């Protein structure tokens, strides 16, 4: 594989990372909507399961944000590497 092919592969990988980041952000946004609805529904609930579910939704939102960030930083690192080739 020559340098041109390596750079093309990195470019395709960066595009896949961007696409993945957009998808993860959409999932995060939908999860946030679900959390809003669930929180309104479970308002004043004393059920442990409801509280646990809300906690899991909050964790999912946090992790989705983290995944999107990691995809972006990985693509940035790959771009820097490609520029140095």
N, C-alpha and C positions, 0 to 999 in steps of 0.2 A: 504494500500500500504506500503510495507516494504522499507527499505533503498536501497536494491538492485534494486527494481523496480523504485524507484525515480531516482537513478543514471542512469538507462537504459533510462528512459524518458528524462532526461537532455541530455544524449548522443545523442539520436535521435533528440532532439531539436537543439543541436549544429550542427549536420550534416545538418539539414534543414536550419539553419542560414548560414552555409558555402555554401550550394547549392544556396540559395537566394542571397548571396553576389556575387557569380560568375555570376549569371544571371543578377543582377543589373549592374555589371561591364561591361558585354557584351552589355547591353542596353546603358550604358553610352558611350561606345566606338562607337557604331553605331550612336548614337546621335551626337557625335563629328564628325564623318564622314559626317553626314548629314549637320552639321553646316559648315564644310569646303566647301562642295559642294554648299550650299545655299549662303554662303558668296561670293564665286567666281561668282555665277550666279547673285547675287544682287549687285555686285561691281558697284559703281558709281550710284546706284539707289537712287532716291529721294523719293520713295514711303514710306509713314509712315508704311504701312502694312509689307513691307519687313524688315524694321528696327525692328518693333515689333516682327516679327517672329524670327529674329536672336537673339533678346534679350531673347525670350522664350526658344530657344534652349540652350543658354548659361545657363539660370536658371535651365533647366532640367539636364544639365550636372553636375552643382553644387549640385543639390538635389540628384541625383543618387549617387554621391560620398559620400554625407552625409548619405544616407541610407545604403550603403555598410559599412561605418564606424560604424554606429549604430548596424548593425547586428553583426559585429565583436566584438564590445565592450560588447554587450549583451551576446554573446557566451562565452566570456572571464569571465564575471561575473558569469555566470551559472557554468562554470568549477570550478571557485574558490569555489563557494557554494558546489558543489558536493564533492570537495576535503575535505571540512570541515565536511561532514556528517560522 
